[in-house]
């Protein structure tokens, strides 16, 4: 009987060890993923940026375009609500909007569009080749769809965000319909702040 009890306790302890004791997230934990490591883009103020510039903060990255009729403004509005719910912790978070439409989303366009949701948000852009490379590095799908005129095209794209911990490591994949759960996950990531 004691041997069975000892074996049961050992089995439970080994299962608990498999858990790793890491944080529990509401969104998809992608810690250790071998992609989305950085970028080299320019912000809407004209400053060159990399992911390392935001070390010490939780960084939320979303790819989209300013003429997006629904997903992009909805996502940015929901991220604004996340920042409001975080209260003073919002100052430890950086939201980055990376355009997939460098033809139309100039620095000036991004400077008007992105901060309209929250003054702390930054819009990032690059040329077509840099945009393509960054999207590929982040495993973001996007495809230009013709409109009724050459200027009225739209872009189909991945509608999800990534969250990076204060140490700069990719931690979470956030589905478009799960942004409401991000507040708790950001607070969990901020507890890891170094």
HUHULIN-V606071 format. One record per pair of residues at least 4 apart in sequence whose C-alpha atoms are under 8 Angstrom apart, sorted by the first residue. I is the first residue (numbers start at 1). GAP is how many residues later the second one is. If there is no record, write none. Layout:
i:I gap:GAP
i:I gap:GAP
This chain:
i:1 gap:4
i:2 gap:4
i:3 gap:4
i:4 gap:4
i:5 gap:4
i:6 gap:4
i:7 gap:4
i:8 gap:4
i:9 gap:4
i:10 gap:4
i:11 gap:4
i:12 gap:4
i:13 gap:4
i:14 gap:4
i:15 gap:4
i:16 gap:4
i:16 gap:5
i:17 gap:4
i:23 gap:165
i:25 gap:4
i:25 gap:159
i:25 gap:160
i:25 gap:163
i:26 gap:155
i:26 gap:156
i:26 gap:158
i:26 gap:159
i:27 gap:145
i:27 gap:146
i:27 gap:147
i:27 gap:148
i:27 gap:151
i:27 gap:154
i:27 gap:155
i:27 gap:158
i:28 gap:144
i:28 gap:145
i:28 gap:146
i:29 gap:142
i:29 gap:143
i:29 gap:144
i:30 gap:140
i:30 gap:141
i:30 gap:142
i:30 gap:143
i:31 gap:138
i:31 gap:139
i:31 gap:140
i:31 gap:141
i:32 gap:137
i:32 gap:138
i:32 gap:139
i:33 gap:137
i:35 gap:102
i:35 gap:103
i:35 gap:104
i:36 gap:101
i:36 gap:102
i:36 gap:103
i:36 gap:134
i:37 gap:14
i:37 gap:100
i:37 gap:101
i:37 gap:132
i:37 gap:133
i:38 gap:12
i:38 gap:13
i:38 gap:14
i:39 gap:10
i:39 gap:11
i:39 gap:12
i:39 gap:95
i:40 gap:8
i:40 gap:9
i:40 gap:10
i:40 gap:11
i:40 gap:90
i:41 gap:7
i:41 gap:8
i:41 gap:9
i:41 gap:83
i:41 gap:84
i:41 gap:85
i:41 gap:89
i:42 gap:4
i:42 gap:5
i:42 gap:6
i:42 gap:7
i:42 gap:82
i:42 gap:83
i:42 gap:84
i:43 gap:4
i:43 gap:5
i:43 gap:6
i:43 gap:64
i:43 gap:79
i:43 gap:80
i:43 gap:81
i:43 gap:82
i:44 gap:63
i:44 gap:64
i:44 gap:66
i:44 gap:67
i:44 gap:78
i:44 gap:79
i:44 gap:80
i:44 gap:81
i:45 gap:62
i:45 gap:66
i:46 gap:61
i:49 gap:4
i:50 gap:4
i:51 gap:4
i:51 gap:117
i:52 gap:116
i:54 gap:4
i:54 gap:5
i:54 gap:40
i:54 gap:112
i:54 gap:114
i:55 gap:111
i:55 gap:112
i:55 gap:113
i:56 gap:36
i:56 gap:109
i:56 gap:110
i:56 gap:111
i:56 gap:112
i:56 gap:137
i:56 gap:138
i:57 gap:35
i:57 gap:36
i:57 gap:37
i:57 gap:108
i:57 gap:109
i:57 gap:110
i:57 gap:133
i:57 gap:136
i:58 gap:34
i:58 gap:35
i:58 gap:36
i:58 gap:105
i:58 gap:106
i:58 gap:107
i:58 gap:108
i:58 gap:110
i:58 gap:128
i:58 gap:131
i:58 gap:132
i:59 gap:34
i:59 gap:35
i:59 gap:36
i:59 gap:37
i:59 gap:103
i:59 gap:104
i:59 gap:105
i:59 gap:106
i:59 gap:107
i:59 gap:109
i:60 gap:33
i:60 gap:34
i:60 gap:35
i:60 gap:36
i:60 gap:101
i:60 gap:102
i:60 gap:103
i:60 gap:104
i:61 gap:34
i:61 gap:35
i:61 gap:36
i:61 gap:37
i:61 gap:100
i:61 gap:101
i:61 gap:102
i:62 gap:33
i:62 gap:34
i:62 gap:35
i:62 gap:36
i:62 gap:97
i:62 gap:98
i:62 gap:99
i:62 gap:100
i:63 gap:34
i:63 gap:35
i:63 gap:36
i:63 gap:37
i:63 gap:77
i:63 gap:94
i:63 gap:95
i:63 gap:96
i:63 gap:97
i:63 gap:98
i:64 gap:4
i:64 gap:8
i:64 gap:33
i:64 gap:34
i:64 gap:35
i:64 gap:36
i:64 gap:37
i:64 gap:93
i:64 gap:95
i:65 gap:7
i:65 gap:33
i:65 gap:34
i:65 gap:35
i:65 gap:36
i:65 gap:40
i:65 gap:90
i:66 gap:6
i:66 gap:7
i:66 gap:33
i:66 gap:39
i:66 gap:43
i:66 gap:44
i:66 gap:47
i:67 gap:87
i:68 gap:4
i:68 gap:5
i:68 gap:86
i:68 gap:87
i:69 gap:4
i:70 gap:4
i:71 gap:4
i:71 gap:88
i:72 gap:4
i:72 gap:87
i:73 gap:4
i:74 gap:4
i:75 gap:4
i:75 gap:101
i:75 gap:104
i:76 gap:4
i:76 gap:41
i:77 gap:4
i:77 gap:40
i:78 gap:4
i:78 gap:101
i:78 gap:102
i:79 gap:4
i:79 gap:16
i:79 gap:100
i:80 gap:4
i:80 gap:37
i:80 gap:38
i:81 gap:4
i:82 gap:4
i:82 gap:97
i:82 gap:98
i:82 gap:100
i:82 gap:101
i:83 gap:4
i:83 gap:7
i:83 gap:10
i:83 gap:100
i:84 gap:6
i:85 gap:98
i:86 gap:4
i:86 gap:97
i:86 gap:101
i:89 gap:4
i:89 gap:98
i:92 gap:98
i:94 gap:26
i:94 gap:27
i:94 gap:28
i:95 gap:25
i:95 gap:26
i:95 gap:27
i:96 gap:25
i:96 gap:26
i:96 gap:27
i:96 gap:28
i:97 gap:17
i:97 gap:24
i:97 gap:25
i:97 gap:26
i:97 gap:27
i:98 gap:25
i:98 gap:26
i:98 gap:27
i:99 gap:6
i:99 gap:24
i:99 gap:25
i:99 gap:26
i:99 gap:32
i:100 gap:25
i:100 gap:31
i:100 gap:35
i:100 gap:42
i:100 gap:55
i:101 gap:4
i:101 gap:54
i:102 gap:4
i:102 gap:23
i:102 gap:24
i:102 gap:25
i:102 gap:26
i:102 gap:29
i:103 gap:25
i:104 gap:5
i:105 gap:4
i:105 gap:5
i:105 gap:20
i:106 gap:4
i:106 gap:19
i:107 gap:4
i:107 gap:18
i:108 gap:4
i:109 gap:4
i:110 gap:4
i:110 gap:13
i:110 gap:14
i:111 gap:4
i:111 gap:12
i:112 gap:4
i:113 gap:4
i:114 gap:4
i:114 gap:5
i:114 gap:7
i:114 gap:8
i:114 gap:9
i:115 gap:4
i:115 gap:5
i:115 gap:6
i:115 gap:7
i:117 gap:4
i:125 gap:6
i:126 gap:4
i:126 gap:5
i:127 gap:4
i:128 gap:4
i:129 gap:4
i:130 gap:4
i:131 gap:4
i:132 gap:4
i:133 gap:4
i:134 gap:4
i:135 gap:4
i:135 gap:5
i:135 gap:6
i:135 gap:7
i:136 gap:4
i:136 gap:5
i:140 gap:17
i:140 gap:18
i:141 gap:15
i:141 gap:16
i:141 gap:17
i:142 gap:13
i:142 gap:14
i:142 gap:15
i:142 gap:16
i:143 gap:12
i:143 gap:13
i:143 gap:14
i:144 gap:9
i:144 gap:10
i:144 gap:11
i:144 gap:12
i:145 gap:8
i:145 gap:9
i:145 gap:10
i:145 gap:11
i:146 gap:4
i:146 gap:6
i:146 gap:7
i:146 gap:8
i:147 gap:4
i:147 gap:5
i:147 gap:6
i:147 gap:7
i:148 gap:4
i:148 gap:5
i:149 gap:4
i:159 gap:16
i:159 gap:17
i:160 gap:13
i:160 gap:14
i:160 gap:15
i:160 gap:16
i:161 gap:12
i:161 gap:13
i:161 gap:14
i:161 gap:15
i:162 gap:8
i:162 gap:9
i:162 gap:10
i:162 gap:11
i:162 gap:12
i:163 gap:7
i:163 gap:8
i:163 gap:9
i:163 gap:10
i:163 gap:11
i:164 gap:4
i:164 gap:5
i:164 gap:6
i:164 gap:7
i:164 gap:8
i:165 gap:4
i:165 gap:5
i:165 gap:6
i:165 gap:24
i:165 gap:25
i:165 gap:27
i:165 gap:28
i:166 gap:23
i:166 gap:24
i:166 gap:26
i:166 gap:27
i:166 gap:28
i:167 gap:26
i:167 gap:27
i:174 gap:4
i:174 gap:5
i:174 gap:8
i:175 gap:4
i:178 gap:4
i:181 gap:4
i:182 gap:4
i:183 gap:4
i:184 gap:4
i:185 gap:4
i:186 gap:4
i:187 gap:4
i:188 gap:4
i:189 gap:4
